[in-house]
Amino acid sequence: MINLKTKFKDFGLLETLVLASVIYVLSMLTWTAMTRSGVEEKANMIRNNHKQIVDFLNNQINVCDSNKDQETVWGAPCSADWLAQEIVAYIKDNIQLENPYDAKDSLIKTTVDPRLQAEGRAGQSTDKGVIFVTEGNFSSAPGSEWIVGTCFKSPCVAAGNNELVSVYR
């Protein structure tokens, strides 16, 4: 019979710590490699959702620029300020998009500062997959800005893990 006590006689605390560290690093590398494709798929889906909403807004702006007497698809006059809540309600009801991180949570929300929500800050969590738009109404004045932002990968504050776009009228 093998005597384990003599085999591990010189195996102390430092050796145990090194072995545990190696096992942890290898398991984390394996887990990251196995889940990477799923994370990238979700991130691409969110990027596509963000692009669709920005394209939708830009298309409405272009339609209204060509004819100020017309109405938007959500029923607001082209020449008036656009209400943020009306735009968000129209998008929720008519543009079929899905948040891969939380199917029950709303895909699009208004917020005072979409930059903060999309980027997050150290120690502050944000909703991945949710598209944030400026809470204030979209003014009809030329050059008015409306911000659309989202976080598609953790940590949101890291470069390349969020997207912010300014839409101008």
VOTORGU-844357 format. One record per residue: residue number from 1; residue in one letter; chain; x, y, z of N, C-alpha, C in turn. Coordinates in nm, 4 decimals, padded with zeros to 6 digits. Example, Ala and Ser with C-alpha at 12.3 -4.5 7.8 and 13.67 -1.06 7.14 Angstrom:
2
<1; 'a'; 'A'; <01.3190; -00.5690; 00.7800>; <01.2300; -00.4500; 00.7800>; <01.3200; -00.3300; 00.7800>>
<2; 's'; 'A'; <01.2850; -00.2250; 00.7080>; <01.3670; -00.1060; 00.7140>; <01.2900; 00.0030; 00.7870>>
This chain:
169
<1; 'm'; 'A'; <00.0836; -00.1183; 00.0000>; <00.0000; 00.0000; 00.0000>; <00.0881; 00.1247; 00.0000>>
<2; 'i'; 'A'; <00.0464; 00.2247; -00.0727>; <00.1236; 00.3482; -00.0839>; <00.0943; 00.4350; 00.0379>>
<3; 'n'; 'A'; <00.1981; 00.4850; 00.0943>; <00.1848; 00.5711; 00.2112>; <00.1801; 00.7174; 00.1640>>
<4; 'l'; 'A'; <00.0599; 00.7773; 00.1615>; <00.0419; 00.9150; 00.1141>; <00.1076; 01.0164; 00.2068>>
<5; 'k'; 'A'; <00.1163; 00.9815; 00.3298>; <00.1740; 01.0739; 00.4273>; <00.3198; 01.1028; 00.3940>>
<6; 't'; 'A'; <00.3951; 01.0017; 00.3549>; <00.5358; 01.0248; 00.3210>; <00.5490; 01.0913; 00.1842>>
<7; 'k'; 'A'; <00.4558; 01.0676; 00.0928>; <00.4604; 01.1280; -00.0393>; <00.4390; 01.2791; -00.0323>>
<8; 'f'; 'A'; <00.3511; 01.3227; 00.0524>; <00.3197; 01.4651; 00.0640>; <00.3788; 01.5283; 00.1902>>
<9; 'k'; 'A'; <00.4838; 01.4694; 00.2405>; <00.5462; 01.5177; 00.3633>; <00.5955; 01.6626; 00.3489>>
<10; 'd'; 'A'; <00.6523; 01.6969; 00.2331>; <00.7057; 01.8312; 00.2119>; <00.6071; 01.9223; 00.1380>>
<11; 'f'; 'A'; <00.4834; 01.8815; 00.1293>; <00.3811; 01.9601; 00.0599>; <00.3167; 02.0539; 00.1618>>
<12; 'g'; 'A'; <00.3622; 02.1800; 00.1612>; <00.3176; 02.2753; 00.2621>; <00.2121; 02.3715; 00.2113>>
<13; 'l'; 'A'; <00.1934; 02.4767; 00.2863>; <00.0923; 02.5778; 00.2553>; <00.1203; 02.6472; 00.1227>>
<14; 'l'; 'A'; <00.2434; 02.6814; 00.0971>; <00.2803; 02.7497; -00.0271>; <00.2502; 02.6623; -00.1486>>
<15; 'e'; 'A'; <00.2851; 02.5370; -00.1418>; <00.2581; 02.4452; -00.2525>; <00.1082; 02.4310; -00.2755>>
<16; 't'; 'A'; <00.0316; 02.4247; -00.1657>; <-00.1148; 02.4149; -00.1755>; <-00.1724; 02.5384; -00.2426>>
<17; 'l'; 'A'; <-00.1216; 02.6544; -00.2063>; <-00.1671; 02.7807; -00.2658>; <-00.1356; 02.7863; -00.4147>>
<18; 'v'; 'A'; <-00.0162; 02.7434; -00.4517>; <00.0228; 02.7420; -00.5932>; <-00.0658; 02.6458; -00.6714>>
<19; 'l'; 'A'; <-00.0893; 02.5278; -00.6190>; <-00.1736; 02.4297; -00.6867>; <-00.3170; 02.4809; -00.7022>>
<20; 'a'; 'A'; <-00.3705; 02.5416; -00.5980>; <-00.5063; 02.5968; -00.6054>; <-00.5129; 02.7097; -00.7082>>
<21; 's'; 'A'; <-00.4106; 02.7923; -00.7144>; <-00.4069; 02.9024; -00.8119>; <-00.4028; 02.8496; -00.9542>>
<22; 'v'; 'A'; <-00.3219; 02.7484; -00.9784>; <-00.3128; 02.6888; -01.1120>; <-00.4464; 02.6282; -01.1529>>
<23; 'i'; 'A'; <-00.5105; 02.5570; -01.0630>; <-00.6412; 02.4975; -01.0927>; <-00.7438; 02.6069; -01.1235>>
<24; 'y'; 'A'; <-00.7424; 02.7137; -01.0453>; <-00.8369; 02.8256; -01.0667>; <-00.8132; 02.8907; -01.2028>>
<25; 'v'; 'A'; <-00.6888; 02.9208; -01.2353>; <-00.6569; 02.9866; -01.3632>; <-00.6979; 02.8975; -01.4806>>
<26; 'l'; 'A'; <-00.6656; 02.7713; -01.4735>; <-00.7023; 02.6796; -01.5818>; <-00.8537; 02.6669; -01.5972>>
<27; 's'; 'A'; <-00.9250; 02.6612; -01.4864>; <-01.0712; 02.6499; -01.4954>; <-01.1331; 02.7780; -01.5510>>
<28; 'm'; 'A'; <-01.0801; 02.8940; -01.5160>; <-01.1321; 03.0210; -01.5687>; <-01.1031; 03.0348; -01.7186>>
<29; 'l'; 'A'; <-00.9856; 02.9944; -01.7616>; <-00.9525; 02.9975; -01.9044>; <-01.0433; 02.9040; -01.9837>>
<30; 't'; 'A'; <-01.0667; 02.7875; -01.9299>; <-01.1559; 02.6919; -01.9957>; <-01.2980; 02.7458; -02.0030>>
<31; 'w'; 'A'; <-01.3467; 02.8006; -01.8932>; <-01.4828; 02.8564; -01.8902>; <-01.4960; 02.9718; -01.9887>>
<32; 't'; 'A'; <-01.3968; 03.0604; -01.9945>; <-01.4004; 03.1736; -02.0866>; <-01.4022; 03.1256; -02.2311>>
<33; 'a'; 'A'; <-01.3201; 03.0288; -02.2630>; <-01.3154; 02.9765; -02.3993>; <-01.4477; 02.9112; -02.4386>>
<34; 'm'; 'A'; <-01.5118; 02.8446; -02.3449>; <-01.6368; 02.7750; -02.3750>; <-01.7554; 02.8707; -02.3905>>
<35; 't'; 'A'; <-01.7549; 02.9844; -02.3210>; <-01.8700; 03.0749; -02.3245>; <-01.8501; 03.1942; -02.4174>>
<36; 'r'; 'A'; <-01.7341; 03.2095; -02.4750>; <-01.7042; 03.3262; -02.5582>; <-01.8003; 03.3423; -02.6750>>
<37; 's'; 'A'; <-01.8317; 03.2370; -02.7456>; <-01.9193; 03.2479; -02.8627>; <-02.0589; 03.2944; -02.8228>>
<38; 'g'; 'A'; <-02.1090; 03.2481; -02.7101>; <-02.2403; 03.2915; -02.6627>; <-02.2428; 03.4383; -02.6261>>
<39; 'v'; 'A'; <-02.1361; 03.4869; -02.5632>; <-02.1261; 03.6279; -02.5258>; <-02.1192; 03.7146; -02.6514>>
<40; 'e'; 'A'; <-02.0403; 03.6728; -02.7493>; <-02.0291; 03.7488; -02.8746>; <-02.1605; 03.7509; -02.9506>>
<41; 'e'; 'A'; <-02.2331; 03.6407; -02.9484>; <-02.3629; 03.6348; -03.0159>; <-02.4621; 03.7341; -02.9532>>
<42; 'k'; 'A'; <-02.4644; 03.7380; -02.8205>; <-02.5518; 03.8330; -02.7514>; <-02.5109; 03.9766; -02.7814>>
<43; 'a'; 'A'; <-02.3811; 04.0029; -02.7784>; <-02.3316; 04.1387; -02.8060>; <-02.3689; 04.1825; -02.9476>>
<44; 'n'; 'A'; <-02.3563; 04.0936; -03.0435>; <-02.3928; 04.1271; -03.1816>; <-02.5427; 04.1516; -03.1963>>
<45; 'm'; 'A'; <-02.6224; 04.0753; -03.1232>; <-02.7674; 04.0959; -03.1266>; <-02.8031; 04.2347; -03.0715>>
<46; 'i'; 'A'; <-02.7385; 04.2748; -02.9644>; <-02.7655; 04.4056; -02.9040>; <-02.7161; 04.5177; -02.9955>>
<47; 'r'; 'A'; <-02.5997; 04.5000; -03.0564>; <-02.5507; 04.5998; -03.1531>; <-02.6510; 04.6172; -03.2664>>
<48; 'n'; 'A'; <-02.7055; 04.5066; -03.3145>; <-02.8042; 04.5119; -03.4220>; <-02.9309; 04.5849; -03.3771>>
<49; 'n'; 'A'; <-02.9783; 04.5569; -03.2544>; <-03.0951; 04.6272; -03.2002>; <-03.0696; 04.7781; -03.1952>>
<50; 'h'; 'A'; <-02.9531; 04.8153; -03.1454>; <-02.9153; 04.9563; -03.1339>; <-02.9147; 05.0220; -03.2721>>
<51; 'k'; 'A'; <-02.8541; 04.9540; -03.3683>; <-02.8462; 05.0073; -03.5047>; <-02.9855; 05.0241; -03.5654>>
<52; 'q'; 'A'; <-03.0742; 04.9282; -03.5419>; <-03.2101; 04.9371; -03.5951>; <-03.2830; 05.0595; -03.5397>>
<53; 'i'; 'A'; <-03.2674; 05.0870; -03.4123>; <-03.3351; 05.2021; -03.3525>; <-03.2762; 05.3329; -03.4046>>
<54; 'v'; 'A'; <-03.1450; 05.3402; -03.4161>; <-03.0814; 05.4609; -03.4703>; <-03.1244; 05.4814; -03.6162>>
<55; 'd'; 'A'; <-03.1250; 05.3740; -03.6942>; <-03.1697; 05.3842; -03.8340>; <-03.3154; 05.4273; -03.8429>>
<56; 'f'; 'A'; <-03.4000; 05.3742; -03.7551>; <-03.5410; 05.4115; -03.7518>; <-03.5559; 05.5619; -03.7268>>
<57; 'l'; 'A'; <-03.4852; 05.6131; -03.6272>; <-03.4925; 05.7566; -03.5954>; <-03.4398; 05.8415; -03.7107>>
<58; 'n'; 'A'; <-03.3268; 05.8008; -03.7680>; <-03.2714; 05.8758; -03.8808>; <-03.3652; 05.8752; -04.0014>>
<59; 'n'; 'A'; <-03.4314; 05.7628; -04.0264>; <-03.5286; 05.7559; -04.1367>; <-03.6445; 05.8516; -04.1132>>
<60; 'q'; 'A'; <-03.6943; 05.8586; -03.9897>; <-03.8034; 05.9515; -03.9581>; <-03.7591; 06.0969; -03.9751>>
<61; 'i'; 'A'; <-03.6363; 06.1250; -03.9360>; <-03.5824; 06.2598; -03.9527>; <-03.5741; 06.2945; -04.1009>>
<62; 'n'; 'A'; <-03.5263; 06.2016; -04.1829>; <-03.5147; 06.2253; -04.3265>; <-03.6514; 06.2441; -04.3917>>
<63; 'v'; 'A'; <-03.7503; 06.1649; -04.3520>; <-03.8859; 06.1788; -04.4049>; <-03.9417; 06.3163; -04.3688>>
<64; 'c'; 'A'; <-03.9217; 06.3568; -04.2453>; <-03.9741; 06.4860; -04.2002>; <-03.8987; 06.6040; -04.2618>>
<65; 'd'; 'A'; <-03.7711; 06.5868; -04.2904>; <-03.6955; 06.6940; -04.3556>; <-03.7470; 06.7209; -04.4960>>
<66; 's'; 'A'; <-03.7961; 06.6158; -04.5621>; <-03.8446; 06.6334; -04.6990>; <-03.9855; 06.6930; -04.7036>>
<67; 'n'; 'A'; <-04.0617; 06.6801; -04.5939>; <-04.1980; 06.7344; -04.5918>; <-04.2368; 06.7672; -04.4477>>
<68; 'k'; 'A'; <-04.2274; 06.8936; -04.4112>; <-04.2549; 06.9378; -04.2735>; <-04.4025; 06.9255; -04.2348>>
<69; 'd'; 'A'; <-04.4920; 06.9166; -04.3345>; <-04.6362; 06.9080; -04.3066>; <-04.6816; 06.7658; -04.2778>>
<70; 'q'; 'A'; <-04.5928; 06.6725; -04.2887>; <-04.6245; 06.5317; -04.2691>; <-04.6232; 06.4960; -04.1209>>
<71; 'e'; 'A'; <-04.6702; 06.3746; -04.0882>; <-04.6630; 06.3229; -03.9513>; <-04.5657; 06.2063; -03.9458>>
<72; 't'; 'A'; <-04.5096; 06.1844; -03.8274>; <-04.4223; 06.0685; -03.8068>; <-04.5085; 05.9426; -03.7995>>
<73; 'v'; 'A'; <-04.4450; 05.8274; -03.8012>; <-04.5207; 05.7019; -03.7943>; <-04.5912; 05.6847; -03.6600>>
<74; 'w'; 'A'; <-04.5445; 05.7548; -03.5558>; <-04.6113; 05.7461; -03.4256>; <-04.7153; 05.8559; -03.4082>>
<75; 'g'; 'A'; <-04.7357; 05.9384; -03.5115>; <-04.8453; 06.0350; -03.5110>; <-04.8105; 06.1767; -03.4709>>
<76; 'a'; 'A'; <-04.6858; 06.2095; -03.4497>; <-04.6471; 06.3458; -03.4128>; <-04.6219; 06.4279; -03.5391>>
<77; 'p'; 'A'; <-04.6608; 06.5540; -03.5375>; <-04.6304; 06.6392; -03.6527>; <-04.4789; 06.6532; -03.6699>>
<78; 'c'; 'A'; <-04.4337; 06.6501; -03.7943>; <-04.2891; 06.6601; -03.8215>; <-04.2301; 06.7920; -03.7720>>
<79; 's'; 'A'; <-04.3099; 06.8968; -03.7742>; <-04.2580; 07.0289; -03.7384>; <-04.2583; 07.0549; -03.5874>>
<80; 'a'; 'A'; <-04.3153; 06.9645; -03.5088>; <-04.3254; 06.9838; -03.3629>; <-04.2150; 06.9078; -03.2902>>
<81; 'd'; 'A'; <-04.2032; 06.9343; -03.1602>; <-04.1132; 06.8546; -03.0763>; <-04.1688; 06.7128; -03.0681>>
<82; 'w'; 'A'; <-04.0800; 06.6141; -03.0695>; <-04.1230; 06.4752; -03.0581>; <-04.1111; 06.4326; -02.9128>>
<83; 'l'; 'A'; <-04.2176; 06.3762; -02.8597>; <-04.2198; 06.3325; -02.7203>; <-04.1464; 06.1986; -02.7060>>
<84; 'a'; 'A'; <-04.0519; 06.1951; -02.6149>; <-03.9702; 06.0752; -02.5950>; <-04.0567; 05.9538; -02.5629>>
<85; 'q'; 'A'; <-04.1564; 05.9708; -02.4781>; <-04.2419; 05.8580; -02.4385>; <-04.3207; 05.8013; -02.5568>>
<86; 'e'; 'A'; <-04.3627; 05.8886; -02.6497>; <-04.4362; 05.8415; -02.7682>; <-04.3449; 05.7599; -02.8593>>
<87; 'i'; 'A'; <-04.2233; 05.8064; -02.8771>; <-04.1278; 05.7339; -02.9621>; <-04.0970; 05.5975; -02.9007>>
<88; 'v'; 'A'; <-04.0695; 05.5951; -02.7709>; <-04.0381; 05.4693; -02.7026>; <-04.1568; 05.3733; -02.7079>>
<89; 'a'; 'A'; <-04.2775; 05.4244; -02.6860>; <-04.3973; 05.3394; -02.6919>; <-04.4146; 05.2814; -02.8320>>
<90; 'y'; 'A'; <-04.3913; 05.3617; -02.9351>; <-04.4041; 05.3123; -03.0729>; <-04.3018; 05.2021; -03.0994>>
<91; 'i'; 'A'; <-04.1787; 05.2248; -03.0582>; <-04.0733; 05.1245; -03.0808>; <-04.1059; 04.9944; -03.0076>>
<92; 'k'; 'A'; <-04.1510; 05.0046; -02.8826>; <-04.1868; 04.8841; -02.8058>; <-04.2978; 04.8047; -02.8739>>
<93; 'd'; 'A'; <-04.3969; 04.8766; -02.9288>; <-04.5136; 04.8105; -02.9866>; <-04.4927; 04.7622; -03.1297>>
<94; 'n'; 'A'; <-04.4032; 04.8262; -03.2050>; <-04.3977; 04.7996; -03.3488>; <-04.2658; 04.7463; -03.4024>>
<95; 'i'; 'A'; <-04.1598; 04.7595; -03.3288>; <-04.0320; 04.7068; -03.3753>; <-03.9987; 04.5876; -03.2869>>
<96; 'q'; 'A'; <-03.9959; 04.4719; -03.3480>; <-03.9758; 04.3476; -03.2731>; <-03.8272; 04.3240; -03.2477>>
<97; 'l'; 'A'; <-03.7832; 04.3629; -03.1293>; <-03.6454; 04.3428; -03.0877>; <-03.6450; 04.2678; -02.9557>>
<98; 'e'; 'A'; <-03.5366; 04.1962; -02.9293>; <-03.5301; 04.1147; -02.8079>; <-03.4011; 04.1433; -02.7319>>
<99; 'n'; 'A'; <-03.4139; 04.1520; -02.6001>; <-03.2973; 04.1669; -02.5146>; <-03.2505; 04.0257; -02.4760>>
<100; 'p'; 'A'; <-03.1346; 03.9834; -02.5242>; <-03.0898; 03.8466; -02.4947>; <-03.0533; 03.8235; -02.3484>>
<101; 'y'; 'A'; <-03.0333; 03.9300; -02.2720>; <-02.9986; 03.9150; -02.1310>; <-03.1212; 03.9044; -02.0417>>
<102; 'd'; 'A'; <-03.2321; 03.9669; -02.0823>; <-03.3524; 03.9651; -01.9998>; <-03.4746; 03.9868; -02.0883>>
<103; 'a'; 'A'; <-03.5417; 03.8791; -02.1231>; <-03.6566; 03.8868; -02.2135>; <-03.7751; 03.9592; -02.1498>>
<104; 'k'; 'A'; <-03.7822; 03.9621; -02.0163>; <-03.8958; 04.0250; -01.9487>; <-03.8780; 04.1757; -01.9349>>
<105; 'd'; 'A'; <-03.7523; 04.2212; -01.9310>; <-03.7240; 04.3635; -01.9134>; <-03.7480; 04.4367; -02.0448>>
<106; 's'; 'A'; <-03.7848; 04.5630; -02.0343>; <-03.8083; 04.6457; -02.1515>; <-03.6791; 04.6622; -02.2297>>
<107; 'l'; 'A'; <-03.6879; 04.6556; -02.3614>; <-03.5708; 04.6681; -02.4455>; <-03.5239; 04.8123; -02.4571>>
<108; 'i'; 'A'; <-03.6155; 04.9064; -02.4487>; <-03.5804; 05.0471; -02.4648>; <-03.6394; 05.1266; -02.3489>>
<109; 'k'; 'A'; <-03.5578; 05.2168; -02.2944>; <-03.6009; 05.2982; -02.1805>; <-03.5501; 05.4408; -02.1993>>
<110; 't'; 'A'; <-03.6206; 05.5343; -02.1358>; <-03.5722; 05.6720; -02.1344>; <-03.4935; 05.6946; -02.0061>>
<111; 't'; 'A'; <-03.3975; 05.7838; -02.0142>; <-03.3168; 05.8184; -01.8984>; <-03.2640; 05.9601; -01.9159>>
<112; 'v'; 'A'; <-03.2318; 06.0230; -01.8056>; <-03.1811; 06.1603; -01.8096>; <-03.0514; 06.1665; -01.8894>>
<113; 'd'; 'A'; <-02.9603; 06.0733; -01.8662>; <-02.8323; 06.0731; -01.9358>; <-02.7992; 05.9330; -01.9867>>
<114; 'p'; 'A'; <-02.8282; 05.9058; -02.1145>; <-02.7967; 05.7729; -02.1697>; <-02.6489; 05.7376; -02.1630>>
<115; 'r'; 'A'; <-02.5619; 05.8380; -02.1591>; <-02.4182; 05.8095; -02.1501>; <-02.3862; 05.7348; -02.0208>>
<116; 'l'; 'A'; <-02.4424; 05.7844; -01.9101>; <-02.4187; 05.7187; -01.7811>; <-02.4743; 05.5774; -01.7793>>
<117; 'q'; 'A'; <-02.5914; 05.5598; -01.8360>; <-02.6543; 05.4274; -01.8351>; <-02.5798; 05.3293; -01.9248>>
<118; 'a'; 'A'; <-02.5342; 05.3750; -02.0404>; <-02.4663; 05.2842; -02.1332>; <-02.3252; 05.2515; -02.0864>>
<119; 'e'; 'A'; <-02.2554; 05.3511; -02.0321>; <-02.1175; 05.3283; -01.9904>; <-02.1067; 05.2754; -01.8493>>
<120; 'g'; 'A'; <-02.2011; 05.3166; -01.7641>; <-02.1905; 05.2799; -01.6236>; <-02.0703; 05.3498; -01.5625>>
<121; 'r'; 'A'; <-02.0465; 05.3273; -01.4413>; <-01.9303; 05.3814; -01.3702>; <-01.8802; 05.2730; -01.2765>>
<122; 'a'; 'A'; <-01.7590; 05.2896; -01.2301>; <-01.7025; 05.1918; -01.1380>; <-01.7942; 05.1769; -01.0177>>
<123; 'g'; 'A'; <-01.8335; 05.0563; -00.9895>; <-01.9200; 05.0304; -00.8750>; <-02.0677; 05.0507; -00.9037>>
<124; 'q'; 'A'; <-02.1015; 05.0938; -01.0244>; <-02.2419; 05.1175; -01.0597>; <-02.2819; 05.0157; -01.1656>>
<125; 's'; 'A'; <-02.3904; 04.9471; -01.1436>; <-02.4339; 04.8491; -01.2420>; <-02.5250; 04.9163; -01.3436>>
<126; 't'; 'A'; <-02.5338; 04.8575; -01.4592>; <-02.6240; 04.9059; -01.5626>; <-02.6893; 04.7850; -01.6283>>
<127; 'd'; 'A'; <-02.7944; 04.8093; -01.7009>; <-02.8692; 04.7009; -01.7638>; <-02.8088; 04.6680; -01.8991>>
<128; 'k'; 'A'; <-02.7514; 04.5489; -01.9112>; <-02.6977; 04.5070; -02.0402>; <-02.8144; 04.4763; -02.1335>>
<129; 'g'; 'A'; <-02.7983; 04.5173; -02.2593>; <-02.8976; 04.4862; -02.3605>; <-03.0106; 04.5856; -02.3722>>
<130; 'v'; 'A'; <-03.0228; 04.6756; -02.2773>; <-03.1288; 04.7766; -02.2813>; <-03.0762; 04.8975; -02.3578>>
<131; 'i'; 'A'; <-03.1587; 04.9512; -02.4451>; <-03.1219; 05.0697; -02.5210>; <-03.1816; 05.1897; -02.4499>>
<132; 'f'; 'A'; <-03.0952; 05.2836; -02.4154>; <-03.1365; 05.4029; -02.3427>; <-03.1410; 05.5223; -02.4371>>
<133; 'v'; 'A'; <-03.2490; 05.5986; -02.4285>; <-03.2625; 05.7208; -02.5075>; <-03.2849; 05.8378; -02.4130>>
<134; 't'; 'A'; <-03.2554; 05.9563; -02.4625>; <-03.2702; 06.0764; -02.3820>; <-03.4147; 06.0933; -02.3374>>
<135; 'e'; 'A'; <-03.4328; 06.1211; -02.2092>; <-03.5657; 06.1372; -02.1507>; <-03.6350; 06.2639; -02.2023>>
<136; 'g'; 'A'; <-03.5569; 06.3668; -02.2285>; <-03.6135; 06.4923; -02.2780>; <-03.6680; 06.4752; -02.4179>>
<137; 'n'; 'A'; <-03.7660; 06.5553; -02.4518>; <-03.8264; 06.5473; -02.5840>; <-03.7265; 06.5894; -02.6911>>
<138; 'f'; 'A'; <-03.7468; 06.5383; -02.8108>; <-03.6583; 06.5654; -02.9230>; <-03.7066; 06.6943; -02.9888>>
<139; 's'; 'A'; <-03.6355; 06.8013; -02.9623>; <-03.6751; 06.9346; -03.0076>; <-03.6755; 06.9436; -03.1603>>
<140; 's'; 'A'; <-03.7646; 07.0287; -03.2114>; <-03.7749; 07.0469; -03.3568>; <-03.6724; 07.1464; -03.4096>>
<141; 'a'; 'A'; <-03.5995; 07.2122; -03.3210>; <-03.4988; 07.3088; -03.3639>; <-03.3868; 07.2385; -03.4398>>
<142; 'p'; 'A'; <-03.3406; 07.2985; -03.5495>; <-03.2305; 07.2366; -03.6254>; <-03.1079; 07.2162; -03.5369>>
<143; 'g'; 'A'; <-03.0463; 07.0996; -03.5506>; <-02.9276; 07.0677; -03.4717>; <-02.9573; 07.0078; -03.3354>>
<144; 's'; 'A'; <-03.0844; 06.9840; -03.3058>; <-03.1203; 06.9222; -03.1775>; <-03.0623; 06.7812; -03.1706>>
<145; 'e'; 'A'; <-03.0135; 06.7462; -03.0519>; <-02.9474; 06.6173; -03.0341>; <-03.0307; 06.5271; -02.9450>>
<146; 'w'; 'A'; <-03.0339; 06.4016; -02.9803>; <-03.0974; 06.2980; -02.8999>; <-02.9965; 06.1852; -02.8923>>
<147; 'i'; 'A'; <-02.9671; 06.1364; -02.7730>; <-02.8627; 06.0354; -02.7559>; <-02.9256; 05.8969; -02.7386>>
<148; 'v'; 'A'; <-02.8678; 05.8006; -02.8069>; <-02.9102; 05.6614; -02.7984>; <-02.7881; 05.5805; -02.7571>>
<149; 'g'; 'A'; <-02.7995; 05.5056; -02.6467>; <-02.6850; 05.4295; -02.5980>; <-02.7246; 05.2948; -02.5427>>
<150; 't'; 'A'; <-02.6296; 05.2030; -02.5420>; <-02.6525; 05.0708; -02.4851>; <-02.5210; 05.0081; -02.4395>>
<151; 'c'; 'A'; <-02.5336; 04.9135; -02.3485>; <-02.4204; 04.8338; -02.3016>; <-02.4449; 04.6910; -02.3480>>
<152; 'f'; 'A'; <-02.3447; 04.6313; -02.4130>; <-02.3674; 04.4950; -02.4605>; <-02.2735; 04.3914; -02.4019>>
<153; 'k'; 'A'; <-02.1795; 04.4337; -02.3194>; <-02.0886; 04.3379; -02.2575>; <-02.0367; 04.3952; -02.1271>>
<154; 's'; 'A'; <-02.0143; 04.3102; -02.0277>; <-01.9582; 04.3558; -01.8996>; <-01.8075; 04.3555; -01.9068>>
<155; 'p'; 'A'; <-01.7440; 04.4490; -01.8428>; <-01.7978; 04.5662; -01.7747>; <-01.8319; 04.6754; -01.8765>>
<156; 'c'; 'A'; <-01.9440; 04.7396; -01.8567>; <-01.9926; 04.8393; -01.9512>; <-01.8978; 04.9569; -01.9658>>
<157; 'v'; 'A'; <-01.8260; 04.9894; -01.8599>; <-01.7369; 05.1053; -01.8616>; <-01.6127; 05.0807; -01.9476>>
<158; 'a'; 'A'; <-01.5827; 04.9569; -01.9792>; <-01.4651; 04.9256; -02.0603>; <-01.4870; 04.9682; -02.2053>>
<159; 'a'; 'A'; <-01.3800; 05.0133; -02.2673>; <-01.3866; 05.0574; -02.4061>; <-01.4333; 04.9426; -02.4956>>
<160; 'g'; 'A'; <-01.5245; 04.9722; -02.5847>; <-01.5744; 04.8724; -02.6778>; <-01.6905; 04.7889; -02.6273>>
<161; 'n'; 'A'; <-01.7305; 04.8080; -02.5022>; <-01.8407; 04.7297; -02.4467>; <-01.9720; 04.8054; -02.4447>>
<162; 'n'; 'A'; <-01.9720; 04.9278; -02.4986>; <-02.0949; 05.0059; -02.5044>; <-02.0967; 05.0836; -02.6345>>
<163; 'e'; 'A'; <-02.2124; 05.1334; -02.6679>; <-02.2274; 05.2106; -02.7905>; <-02.3124; 05.3322; -02.7617>>
<164; 'l'; 'A'; <-02.2664; 05.4464; -02.8061>; <-02.3393; 05.5730; -02.7928>; <-02.3459; 05.6407; -02.9284>>
<165; 'v'; 'A'; <-02.4652; 05.6853; -02.9666>; <-02.4823; 05.7535; -03.0945>; <-02.5689; 05.8770; -03.0696>>
<166; 's'; 'A'; <-02.5288; 05.9876; -03.1288>; <-02.6104; 06.1088; -03.1246>; <-02.6893; 06.1179; -03.2549>>
<167; 'v'; 'A'; <-02.8192; 06.1412; -03.2418>; <-02.9066; 06.1579; -03.3568>; <-02.9452; 06.3061; -03.3597>>
<168; 'y'; 'A'; <-02.9315; 06.3685; -03.4763>; <-02.9599; 06.5117; -03.4887>; <-03.0754; 06.5348; -03.5839>>
<169; 'r'; 'A'; <-03.1570; 06.6360; -03.5491>; <-03.2671; 06.6770; -03.6376>; <-03.2233; 06.7909; -03.7234>>
